[in-house]
Amino acid sequence: MALSVMIYHLTSWNLYHPGASTLLGRLGIYAVSIFFILSGLSIAVAYSHFINDLKSSIAFYIRRIFRIWPLLWLCIFAVILLYILERKEVPSLKIYC
């Protein structure tokens, strides 16, 4: 599923944007849902023996947050830095609705 999502994005960024009526378009749309279901299921199976009560589930979520957030913020700052270096201006933080 991850491979089909990757191929969909690669195709839509470089070649053309496949519509929802094509096979690649359907894989791009539905593979994301299946990928999330499978990844959630695999995490549930892998940690089912470690999460037994409220205390262990809170510890699990705290560990997940501290595992994911540092890399997230590192990537955000790297993208902002690359934007500044390339365009010689600070990106606008205006939110478009």
Biopython code that builds the backbone (N, CA, C, O; Angstrom):
import numpy as np
from Bio.PDB.StructureBuilder import StructureBuilder

atoms = [
    (1, "MET", "N", (0.816, -1.190, 0.000)),
    (1, "MET", "CA", (0.000, 0.000, 0.000)),
    (1, "MET", "C", (0.863, 1.259, 0.000)),
    (1, "MET", "O", (0.569, 2.226, -0.702)),
    (2, "ALA", "N", (1.923, 1.234, 0.789)),
    (2, "ALA", "CA", (2.809, 2.406, 0.828)),
    (2, "ALA", "C", (3.462, 2.626, -0.526)),
    (2, "ALA", "O", (3.643, 3.766, -0.955)),
    (3, "LEU", "N", (3.813, 1.548, -1.192)),
    (3, "LEU", "CA", (4.428, 1.657, -2.509)),
    (3, "LEU", "C", (3.453, 2.249, -3.530)),
    (3, "LEU", "O", (3.852, 3.069, -4.357)),
    (4, "SER", "N", (2.196, 1.848, -3.482)),
    (4, "SER", "CA", (1.229, 2.402, -4.432)),
    (4, "SER", "C", (0.964, 3.881, -4.160)),
    (4, "SER", "O", (0.765, 4.649, -5.101)),
    (5, "VAL", "N", (0.957, 4.295, -2.898)),
    (5, "VAL", "CA", (0.802, 5.713, -2.579)),
    (5, "VAL", "C", (2.013, 6.489, -3.093)),
    (5, "VAL", "O", (1.873, 7.583, -3.640)),
    (6, "MET", "N", (3.197, 5.917, -2.915)),
    (6, "MET", "CA", (4.412, 6.573, -3.384)),
    (6, "MET", "C", (4.402, 6.725, -4.910)),
    (6, "MET", "O", (4.764, 7.782, -5.427)),
    (7, "ILE", "N", (3.992, 5.683, -5.629)),
    (7, "ILE", "CA", (3.920, 5.750, -7.086)),
    (7, "ILE", "C", (2.878, 6.780, -7.526)),
    (7, "ILE", "O", (3.105, 7.521, -8.483)),
    (8, "TYR", "N", (1.745, 6.829, -6.840)),
    (8, "TYR", "CA", (0.716, 7.820, -7.162)),
    (8, "TYR", "C", (1.263, 9.241, -7.025)),
    (8, "TYR", "O", (1.077, 10.071, -7.915)),
    (9, "HIS", "N", (1.941, 9.517, -5.906)),
    (9, "HIS", "CA", (2.478, 10.856, -5.693)),
    (9, "HIS", "C", (3.576, 11.180, -6.698)),
    (9, "HIS", "O", (3.638, 12.296, -7.212)),
    (10, "LEU", "N", (4.428, 10.224, -6.974)),
    (10, "LEU", "CA", (5.494, 10.451, -7.941)),
    (10, "LEU", "C", (4.920, 10.760, -9.324)),
    (10, "LEU", "O", (5.408, 11.648, -10.024)),
    (11, "THR", "N", (3.890, 10.027, -9.705)),
    (11, "THR", "CA", (3.252, 10.256, -11.002)),
    (11, "THR", "C", (2.557, 11.608, -11.048)),
    (11, "THR", "O", (2.673, 12.333, -12.037)),
    (12, "SER", "N", (1.840, 11.951, -9.994)),
    (12, "SER", "CA", (1.099, 13.218, -10.008)),
    (12, "SER", "C", (2.018, 14.424, -9.906)),
    (12, "SER", "O", (1.654, 15.505, -10.368)),
    (13, "TRP", "N", (3.192, 14.274, -9.319)),
    (13, "TRP", "CA", (4.123, 15.397, -9.238)),
    (13, "TRP", "C", (4.917, 15.577, -10.529)),
    (13, "TRP", "O", (5.234, 16.705, -10.905)),
    (14, "ASN", "N", (5.241, 14.476, -11.210)),
    (14, "ASN", "CA", (6.148, 14.569, -12.344)),
    (14, "ASN", "C", (5.493, 14.395, -13.711)),
    (14, "ASN", "O", (5.944, 15.013, -14.676)),
    (15, "LEU", "N", (4.466, 13.592, -13.828)),
    (15, "LEU", "CA", (3.905, 13.301, -15.146)),
    (15, "LEU", "C", (2.550, 13.947, -15.354)),
    (15, "LEU", "O", (2.430, 14.916, -16.104)),
    (16, "TYR", "N", (1.545, 13.424, -14.705)),
    (16, "TYR", "CA", (0.185, 13.951, -14.833)),
    (16, "TYR", "C", (-0.561, 13.610, -13.560)),
    (16, "TYR", "O", (-0.115, 12.776, -12.771)),
    (17, "HIS", "N", (-1.698, 14.258, -13.363)),
    (17, "HIS", "CA", (-2.511, 13.978, -12.177)),
    (17, "HIS", "C", (-3.574, 12.945, -12.549)),
    (17, "HIS", "O", (-4.525, 13.267, -13.262)),
    (18, "PRO", "N", (-3.419, 11.700, -12.070)),
    (18, "PRO", "CA", (-4.399, 10.673, -12.448)),
    (18, "PRO", "C", (-5.753, 10.931, -11.780)),
    (18, "PRO", "O", (-5.827, 11.255, -10.595)),
    (19, "GLY", "N", (-6.799, 10.783, -12.554)),
    (19, "GLY", "CA", (-8.144, 10.982, -12.035)),
    (19, "GLY", "C", (-8.603, 9.807, -11.192)),
    (19, "GLY", "O", (-7.982, 8.744, -11.201)),
    (20, "ALA", "N", (-9.687, 10.001, -10.468)),
    (20, "ALA", "CA", (-10.209, 8.958, -9.586)),
    (20, "ALA", "C", (-10.800, 7.786, -10.359)),
    (20, "ALA", "O", (-11.058, 6.732, -9.779)),
    (21, "SER", "N", (-11.014, 7.956, -11.646)),
    (21, "SER", "CA", (-11.584, 6.863, -12.440)),
    (21, "SER", "C", (-10.520, 5.890, -12.949)),
    (21, "SER", "O", (-10.853, 4.807, -13.430)),
    (22, "THR", "N", (-9.241, 6.270, -12.845)),
    (22, "THR", "CA", (-8.166, 5.386, -13.310)),
    (22, "THR", "C", (-7.738, 4.449, -12.189)),
    (22, "THR", "O", (-8.027, 4.696, -11.018)),
    (23, "LEU", "N", (-7.057, 3.384, -12.550)),
    (23, "LEU", "CA", (-6.568, 2.430, -11.558)),
    (23, "LEU", "C", (-5.572, 3.077, -10.615)),
    (23, "LEU", "O", (-5.640, 2.874, -9.402)),
    (24, "LEU", "N", (-4.645, 3.855, -11.161)),
    (24, "LEU", "CA", (-3.658, 4.525, -10.322)),
    (24, "LEU", "C", (-4.316, 5.555, -9.409)),
    (24, "LEU", "O", (-3.895, 5.730, -8.265)),
    (25, "GLY", "N", (-5.337, 6.231, -9.904)),
    (25, "GLY", "CA", (-6.063, 7.183, -9.071)),
    (25, "GLY", "C", (-6.776, 6.506, -7.915)),
    (25, "GLY", "O", (-6.777, 7.013, -6.793)),
    (26, "ARG", "N", (-7.379, 5.365, -8.189)),
    (26, "ARG", "CA", (-8.058, 4.619, -7.114)),
    (26, "ARG", "C", (-7.061, 4.093, -6.102)),
    (26, "ARG", "O", (-7.312, 4.132, -4.897)),
    (27, "LEU", "N", (-5.922, 3.597, -6.589)),
    (27, "LEU", "CA", (-4.890, 3.139, -5.653)),
    (27, "LEU", "C", (-4.394, 4.287, -4.793)),
    (27, "LEU", "O", (-4.157, 4.112, -3.598)),
    (28, "GLY", "N", (-4.236, 5.444, -5.381)),
    (28, "GLY", "CA", (-3.783, 6.601, -4.613)),
    (28, "GLY", "C", (-4.775, 7.020, -3.549)),
    (28, "GLY", "O", (-4.384, 7.473, -2.473)),
    (29, "ILE", "N", (-6.044, 6.873, -3.841)),
    (29, "ILE", "CA", (-7.075, 7.278, -2.874)),
    (29, "ILE", "C", (-7.283, 6.219, -1.793)),
    (29, "ILE", "O", (-7.241, 6.526, -0.602)),
    (30, "TYR", "N", (-7.505, 4.980, -2.209)),
    (30, "TYR", "CA", (-7.873, 3.943, -1.249)),
    (30, "TYR", "C", (-6.679, 3.321, -0.548)),
    (30, "TYR", "O", (-6.831, 2.772, 0.544)),
    (31, "ALA", "N", (-5.501, 3.389, -1.140)),
    (31, "ALA", "CA", (-4.329, 2.790, -0.499)),
    (31, "ALA", "C", (-3.955, 3.535, 0.769)),
    (31, "ALA", "O", (-3.415, 2.934, 1.698)),
    (32, "VAL", "N", (-4.229, 4.828, 0.826)),
    (32, "VAL", "CA", (-3.943, 5.590, 2.040)),
    (32, "VAL", "C", (-4.787, 5.058, 3.197)),
    (32, "VAL", "O", (-4.277, 4.856, 4.299)),
    (33, "SER", "N", (-6.063, 4.832, 2.947)),
    (33, "SER", "CA", (-6.942, 4.303, 3.998)),
    (33, "SER", "C", (-6.495, 2.917, 4.442)),
    (33, "SER", "O", (-6.429, 2.630, 5.637)),
    (34, "ILE", "N", (-6.191, 2.065, 3.480)),
    (34, "ILE", "CA", (-5.744, 0.712, 3.817)),
    (34, "ILE", "C", (-4.413, 0.759, 4.551)),
    (34, "ILE", "O", (-4.197, -0.004, 5.493)),
    (35, "PHE", "N", (-3.514, 1.653, 4.126)),
    (35, "PHE", "CA", (-2.219, 1.791, 4.800)),
    (35, "PHE", "C", (-2.408, 2.207, 6.254)),
    (35, "PHE", "O", (-1.744, 1.662, 7.136)),
    (36, "PHE", "N", (-3.301, 3.164, 6.526)),
    (36, "PHE", "CA", (-3.550, 3.587, 7.906)),
    (36, "PHE", "C", (-4.156, 2.458, 8.725)),
    (36, "PHE", "O", (-3.791, 2.275, 9.886)),
    (37, "ILE", "N", (-5.056, 1.716, 8.154)),
    (37, "ILE", "CA", (-5.665, 0.591, 8.870)),
    (37, "ILE", "C", (-4.617, -0.461, 9.202)),
    (37, "ILE", "O", (-4.554, -0.946, 10.332)),
    (38, "LEU", "N", (-3.793, -0.815, 8.214)),
    (38, "LEU", "CA", (-2.760, -1.833, 8.442)),
    (38, "LEU", "C", (-1.703, -1.364, 9.437)),
    (38, "LEU", "O", (-1.256, -2.149, 10.273)),
    (39, "SER", "N", (-1.300, -0.113, 9.362)),
    (39, "SER", "CA", (-0.296, 0.361, 10.313)),
    (39, "SER", "C", (-0.870, 0.434, 11.730)),
    (39, "SER", "O", (-0.175, 0.110, 12.693)),
    (40, "GLY", "N", (-2.132, 0.856, 11.865)),
    (40, "GLY", "CA", (-2.756, 0.860, 13.187)),
    (40, "GLY", "C", (-2.920, -0.534, 13.747)),
    (40, "GLY", "O", (-2.721, -0.760, 14.941)),
    (41, "LEU", "N", (-3.284, -1.470, 12.885)),
    (41, "LEU", "CA", (-3.411, -2.862, 13.312)),
    (41, "LEU", "C", (-2.064, -3.434, 13.739)),
    (41, "LEU", "O", (-1.979, -4.135, 14.747)),
    (42, "SER", "N", (-1.017, -3.142, 12.980)),
    (42, "SER", "CA", (0.303, -3.674, 13.334)),
    (42, "SER", "C", (0.807, -3.086, 14.647)),
    (42, "SER", "O", (1.444, -3.794, 15.426)),
    (43, "ILE", "N", (0.537, -1.808, 14.910)),
    (43, "ILE", "CA", (0.928, -1.211, 16.190)),
    (43, "ILE", "C", (0.121, -1.834, 17.320)),
    (43, "ILE", "O", (0.663, -2.110, 18.390)),
    (44, "ALA", "N", (-1.168, -2.058, 17.091)),
    (44, "ALA", "CA", (-2.003, -2.671, 18.120)),
    (44, "ALA", "C", (-1.542, -4.083, 18.452)),
    (44, "ALA", "O", (-1.522, -4.468, 19.621)),
    (45, "VAL", "N", (-1.174, -4.855, 17.442)),
    (45, "VAL", "CA", (-0.698, -6.219, 17.685)),
    (45, "VAL", "C", (0.658, -6.199, 18.388)),
    (45, "VAL", "O", (0.897, -6.979, 19.311)),
    (46, "ALA", "N", (1.542, -5.305, 17.947)),
    (46, "ALA", "CA", (2.890, -5.265, 18.520)),
    (46, "ALA", "C", (2.884, -4.823, 19.983)),
    (46, "ALA", "O", (3.684, -5.317, 20.777)),
    (47, "TYR", "N", (1.992, -3.896, 20.347)),
    (47, "TYR", "CA", (1.982, -3.365, 21.704)),
    (47, "TYR", "C", (0.851, -3.909, 22.565)),
    (47, "TYR", "O", (0.628, -3.391, 23.659)),
    (48, "SER", "N", (0.141, -4.910, 22.127)),
    (48, "SER", "CA", (-0.996, -5.427, 22.895)),
    (48, "SER", "C", (-0.579, -6.029, 24.235)),
    (48, "SER", "O", (-1.369, -6.041, 25.178)),
    (49, "HIS", "N", (0.641, -6.521, 24.326)),
    (49, "HIS", "CA", (1.106, -7.111, 25.585)),
    (49, "HIS", "C", (1.634, -6.057, 26.548)),
    (49, "HIS", "O", (1.751, -6.322, 27.744)),
    (50, "PHE", "N", (1.956, -4.862, 26.046)),
    (50, "PHE", "CA", (2.544, -3.826, 26.893)),
    (50, "PHE", "C", (1.515, -2.828, 27.410)),
    (50, "PHE", "O", (1.743, -2.196, 28.442)),
    (51, "ILE", "N", (0.403, -2.673, 26.729)),
    (51, "ILE", "CA", (-0.617, -1.714, 27.151)),
    (51, "ILE", "C", (-1.739, -2.484, 27.832)),
    (51, "ILE", "O", (-2.549, -3.143, 27.180)),
    (52, "ASN", "N", (-1.767, -2.388, 29.150)),
    (52, "ASN", "CA", (-2.739, -3.154, 29.932)),
    (52, "ASN", "C", (-3.732, -2.280, 30.686)),
    (52, "ASN", "O", (-4.865, -2.700, 30.921)),
    (53, "ASP", "N", (-3.330, -1.084, 31.067)),
    (53, "ASP", "CA", (-4.192, -0.218, 31.851)),
    (53, "ASP", "C", (-3.961, 1.233, 31.432)),
    (53, "ASP", "O", (-3.233, 1.502, 30.476)),
    (54, "LEU", "N", (-4.575, 2.151, 32.144)),
    (54, "LEU", "CA", (-4.475, 3.560, 31.803)),
    (54, "LEU", "C", (-3.051, 4.075, 31.940)),
    (54, "LEU", "O", (-2.598, 4.856, 31.102)),
    (55, "LYS", "N", (-2.340, 3.658, 32.970)),
    (55, "LYS", "CA", (-0.971, 4.130, 33.193)),
    (55, "LYS", "C", (-0.039, 3.698, 32.057)),
    (55, "LYS", "O", (0.759, 4.501, 31.573)),
    (56, "SER", "N", (-0.135, 2.455, 31.637)),
    (56, "SER", "CA", (0.744, 1.987, 30.563)),
    (56, "SER", "C", (0.350, 2.592, 29.209)),
    (56, "SER", "O", (1.212, 2.792, 28.353)),
    (57, "SER", "N", (-0.939, 2.882, 29.006)),
    (57, "SER", "CA", (-1.340, 3.517, 27.747)),
    (57, "SER", "C", (-0.874, 4.971, 27.694)),
    (57, "SER", "O", (-0.488, 5.452, 26.629)),
    (58, "ILE", "N", (-0.905, 5.673, 28.818)),
    (58, "ILE", "CA", (-0.386, 7.045, 28.856)),
    (58, "ILE", "C", (1.114, 7.044, 28.597)),
    (58, "ILE", "O", (1.620, 7.893, 27.863)),
    (59, "ALA", "N", (1.824, 6.099, 29.195)),
    (59, "ALA", "CA", (3.275, 5.987, 28.961)),
    (59, "ALA", "C", (3.559, 5.687, 27.492)),
    (59, "ALA", "O", (4.523, 6.209, 26.932)),
    (60, "PHE", "N", (2.739, 4.858, 26.866)),
    (60, "PHE", "CA", (2.907, 4.550, 25.448)),
    (60, "PHE", "C", (2.757, 5.805, 24.596)),
    (60, "PHE", "O", (3.578, 6.060, 23.715)),
    (61, "TYR", "N", (1.711, 6.590, 24.854)),
    (61, "TYR", "CA", (1.478, 7.794, 24.050)),
    (61, "TYR", "C", (2.557, 8.841, 24.291)),
    (61, "TYR", "O", (2.953, 9.538, 23.356)),
    (62, "ILE", "N", (3.032, 8.965, 25.502)),
    (62, "ILE", "CA", (4.112, 9.915, 25.778)),
    (62, "ILE", "C", (5.377, 9.506, 25.031)),
    (62, "ILE", "O", (6.054, 10.357, 24.454)),
    (63, "ARG", "N", (5.708, 8.207, 25.035)),
    (63, "ARG", "CA", (6.882, 7.738, 24.291)),
    (63, "ARG", "C", (6.706, 7.981, 22.796)),
    (63, "ARG", "O", (7.658, 8.377, 22.124)),
    (64, "ARG", "N", (5.515, 7.751, 22.269)),
    (64, "ARG", "CA", (5.273, 7.987, 20.834)),
    (64, "ARG", "C", (5.423, 9.463, 20.476)),
    (64, "ARG", "O", (6.009, 9.805, 19.449)),
    (65, "ILE", "N", (4.888, 10.333, 21.328)),
    (65, "ILE", "CA", (4.993, 11.766, 21.075)),
    (65, "ILE", "C", (6.445, 12.196, 21.062)),
    (65, "ILE", "O", (6.860, 12.918, 20.155)),
    (66, "PHE", "N", (7.236, 11.770, 22.052)),
    (66, "PHE", "CA", (8.634, 12.180, 22.110)),
    (66, "PHE", "C", (9.491, 11.471, 21.063)),
    (66, "PHE", "O", (10.631, 11.875, 20.835)),
    (67, "ARG", "N", (8.982, 10.446, 20.435)),
    (67, "ARG", "CA", (9.694, 9.803, 19.336)),
    (67, "ARG", "C", (9.404, 10.515, 18.019)),
    (67, "ARG", "O", (10.287, 10.600, 17.166)),
    (68, "ILE", "N", (8.191, 11.029, 17.834)),
    (68, "ILE", "CA", (7.780, 11.616, 16.554)),
    (68, "ILE", "C", (8.022, 13.120, 16.500)),
    (68, "ILE", "O", (8.519, 13.611, 15.487)),
    (69, "TRP", "N", (7.695, 13.859, 17.535)),
    (69, "TRP", "CA", (7.745, 15.322, 17.503)),
    (69, "TRP", "C", (9.133, 15.914, 17.243)),
    (69, "TRP", "O", (9.226, 16.881, 16.488)),
    (70, "PRO", "N", (10.209, 15.391, 17.823)),
    (70, "PRO", "CA", (11.514, 16.012, 17.519)),
    (70, "PRO", "C", (11.855, 15.969, 16.033)),
    (70, "PRO", "O", (12.343, 16.957, 15.484)),
    (71, "LEU", "N", (11.608, 14.853, 15.383)),
    (71, "LEU", "CA", (11.886, 14.766, 13.952)),
    (71, "LEU", "C", (10.943, 15.664, 13.154)),
    (71, "LEU", "O", (11.352, 16.263, 12.159)),
    (72, "LEU", "N", (9.698, 15.760, 13.577)),
    (72, "LEU", "CA", (8.742, 16.656, 12.917)),
    (72, "LEU", "C", (9.247, 18.093, 12.963)),
    (72, "LEU", "O", (9.276, 18.762, 11.930)),
    (73, "TRP", "N", (9.645, 18.581, 14.134)),
    (73, "TRP", "CA", (10.110, 19.958, 14.260)),
    (73, "TRP", "C", (11.429, 20.178, 13.538)),
    (73, "TRP", "O", (11.661, 21.256, 12.990)),
    (74, "LEU", "N", (12.293, 19.177, 13.532)),
    (74, "LEU", "CA", (13.534, 19.277, 12.784)),
    (74, "LEU", "C", (13.248, 19.441, 11.288)),
    (74, "LEU", "O", (13.878, 20.265, 10.625)),
    (75, "CYS", "N", (12.313, 18.672, 10.763)),
    (75, "CYS", "CA", (11.943, 18.784, 9.347)),
    (75, "CYS", "C", (11.285, 20.123, 9.040)),
    (75, "CYS", "O", (11.553, 20.714, 7.994)),
    (76, "ILE", "N", (10.431, 20.608, 9.929)),
    (76, "ILE", "CA", (9.780, 21.910, 9.714)),
    (76, "ILE", "C", (10.822, 23.018, 9.652)),
    (76, "ILE", "O", (10.772, 23.866, 8.761)),
    (77, "PHE", "N", (11.763, 23.021, 10.589)),
    (77, "PHE", "CA", (12.794, 24.059, 10.590)),
    (77, "PHE", "C", (13.734, 23.917, 9.402)),
    (77, "PHE", "O", (14.208, 24.925, 8.878)),
    (78, "ALA", "N", (14.016, 22.697, 8.964)),
    (78, "ALA", "CA", (14.865, 22.494, 7.793)),
    (78, "ALA", "C", (14.193, 23.031, 6.538)),
    (78, "ALA", "O", (14.852, 23.659, 5.709)),
    (79, "VAL", "N", (12.898, 22.797, 6.384)),
    (79, "VAL", "CA", (12.167, 23.301, 5.221)),
    (79, "VAL", "C", (12.120, 24.830, 5.247)),
    (79, "VAL", "O", (12.299, 25.473, 4.213)),
    (80, "ILE", "N", (11.883, 25.406, 6.411)),
    (80, "ILE", "CA", (11.863, 26.873, 6.518)),
    (80, "ILE", "C", (13.235, 27.445, 6.196)),
    (80, "ILE", "O", (13.335, 28.449, 5.491)),
    (81, "LEU", "N", (14.292, 26.822, 6.702)),
    (81, "LEU", "CA", (15.647, 27.291, 6.426)),
    (81, "LEU", "C", (15.978, 27.192, 4.939)),
    (81, "LEU", "O", (16.553, 28.119, 4.368)),
    (82, "LEU", "N", (15.626, 26.090, 4.320)),
    (82, "LEU", "CA", (15.865, 25.950, 2.884)),
    (82, "LEU", "C", (15.067, 26.976, 2.079)),
    (82, "LEU", "O", (15.562, 27.498, 1.080)),
    (83, "TYR", "N", (13.851, 27.262, 2.502)),
    (83, "TYR", "CA", (13.029, 28.286, 1.841)),
    (83, "TYR", "C", (13.711, 29.648, 1.941)),
    (83, "TYR", "O", (13.793, 30.387, 0.960)),
    (84, "ILE", "N", (14.198, 29.969, 3.141)),
    (84, "ILE", "CA", (14.856, 31.270, 3.347)),
    (84, "ILE", "C", (16.133, 31.353, 2.515)),
    (84, "ILE", "O", (16.402, 32.384, 1.900)),
    (85, "LEU", "N", (16.913, 30.290, 2.489)),
    (85, "LEU", "CA", (18.164, 30.305, 1.735)),
    (85, "LEU", "C", (17.921, 30.395, 0.233)),
    (85, "LEU", "O", (18.693, 31.031, -0.484)),
    (86, "GLU", "N", (16.859, 29.767, -0.244)),
    (86, "GLU", "CA", (16.581, 29.776, -1.678)),
    (86, "GLU", "C", (15.973, 31.092, -2.142)),
    (86, "GLU", "O", (16.375, 31.629, -3.174)),
    (87, "ARG", "N", (15.021, 31.611, -1.400)),
    (87, "ARG", "CA", (14.281, 32.796, -1.851)),
    (87, "ARG", "C", (14.739, 34.090, -1.200)),
    (87, "ARG", "O", (14.303, 35.169, -1.599)),
    (88, "LYS", "N", (15.603, 33.998, -0.215)),
    (88, "LYS", "CA", (16.138, 35.173, 0.483)),
    (88, "LYS", "C", (15.047, 36.004, 1.163)),
    (88, "LYS", "O", (15.150, 37.227, 1.258)),
    (89, "GLU", "N", (14.002, 35.320, 1.633)),
    (89, "GLU", "CA", (12.929, 35.997, 2.365)),
    (89, "GLU", "C", (12.316, 35.016, 3.354)),
    (89, "GLU", "O", (12.379, 33.800, 3.176)),
    (90, "VAL", "N", (11.727, 35.573, 4.389)),
    (90, "VAL", "CA", (11.072, 34.755, 5.406)),
    (90, "VAL", "C", (9.686, 34.386, 4.900)),
    (90, "VAL", "O", (8.966, 35.256, 4.409)),
    (91, "PRO", "N", (9.284, 33.086, 5.008)),
    (91, "PRO", "CA", (7.954, 32.707, 4.516)),
    (91, "PRO", "C", (6.844, 33.334, 5.340)),
    (91, "PRO", "O", (6.978, 33.531, 6.547)),
    (92, "SER", "N", (5.758, 33.640, 4.673)),
    (92, "SER", "CA", (4.599, 34.210, 5.344)),
    (92, "SER", "C", (3.895, 33.115, 6.155)),
    (92, "SER", "O", (3.757, 31.981, 5.696)),
    (93, "LEU", "N", (3.467, 33.461, 7.329)),
    (93, "LEU", "CA", (2.743, 32.513, 8.186)),
    (93, "LEU", "C", (1.236, 32.720, 8.091)),
    (93, "LEU", "O", (0.479, 32.227, 8.928)),
    (94, "LYS", "N", (0.807, 33.454, 7.064)),
    (94, "LYS", "CA", (-0.623, 33.706, 6.860)),
    (94, "LYS", "C", (-1.315, 32.383, 6.497)),
    (94, "LYS", "O", (-0.830, 31.631, 5.651)),
    (95, "ILE", "N", (-2.434, 32.116, 7.138)),
    (95, "ILE", "CA", (-3.207, 30.899, 6.894)),
    (95, "ILE", "C", (-4.273, 31.221, 5.849)),
    (95, "ILE", "O", (-5.065, 32.150, 6.008)),
    (96, "TYR", "N", (-4.270, 30.427, 4.778)),
    (96, "TYR", "CA", (-5.246, 30.622, 3.721)),
    (96, "TYR", "C", (-6.467, 29.776, 3.977)),
    (96, "TYR", "O", (-6.354, 28.570, 4.201)),
    (97, "CYS", "N", (-7.627, 30.388, 3.949)),
    (97, "CYS", "CA", (-8.885, 29.667, 4.164)),
    (97, "CYS", "C", (-9.619, 29.458, 2.873)),
    (97, "CYS", "O", (-10.699, 28.867, 2.866)),
]
sb = StructureBuilder()
sb.init_structure("model")
sb.init_model(0)
sb.init_chain("A")
sb.init_seg("    ")
for serial, (resi, resn, name, xyz) in enumerate(atoms, 1):
    if name == "N":
        sb.init_residue(resn, " ", resi, " ")
    sb.init_atom(name, np.array(xyz, "f"), 0.0, 1.0, " ", f" {name:<3s}", serial, name[0])
structure = sb.get_structure()
